[in-house]
Amino acid sequence: MLPLSQLLILAGGAALVSGLAAVDRKGALQLMLSRPIVLAPALGALLGDARGGLMLGVPLELLFLGGVNLGGSIPDNEALLAGALTSMVVPAGLVGRGVDASLAALGLALLLPLSLVGRSLDRASERRNAQLAAQATARAAAGDAHAARVNLLGLALPFGATAAICAGCVLASPLLALLHGALPPRLASGLGAGWHFVWALGAASAIRAIRDPRAPVLAAVTAAATGAAFLLVRGMPW
């Protein structure tokens, strides 16, 4: 188990990086730093395992590739899930053999609902931003030269909520490591196989995002091909 002092340092770093990614996702900059394929390896490197972060980030990127913020459409929050999953799984892997397929699958099974929590957070942020915009407009009409600064307060909610969740995931990572270590071998093996099928689902989701009438068929074929390739490779003697 990692020392508490090291966990606290890692939690602080994860909170800062994940919070900035949440701001980048929708509130400012929008440099794509919040995408799982960027956020997870970067956060993994900060936590001590960039390779483990990349292992988590690629399938998540495929799964959420079709999510678009347009008009009233609010997709699942891929940045919150990527940040939280990396924050919990990578430190848990540091006390063992690193991030493997079964550990990744266990972490995803526990944290997947956060993508829906993140969507609710986005809705709350939009309501708060509308209130702040009204306040800024009223202050500007009254002659306040600094009225535009009120809008900056809208960045506090996504930053603070995401930072707190990801810091909590780092602090909870020893529990994930203990749970993973206590798994029966068959269950651990099943989770490992399940993680590879997450890649199949991610490949199907990515194909589905092309918005083509044939996309469902192509997605099904892609998922089947990816799953078959995994079973073939797994059965080979190495």
PyMOL commands that set and color helices and strands:
alter all, ss='L'
color gray80, all
select helices_A, chain A and resi 4-27+36-47+50-63+78-94+101-111+114-141+147-181+185-208+215-235
alter helices_A, ss='H'
color red, helices_A
deselect
rebuild
show_as cartoon
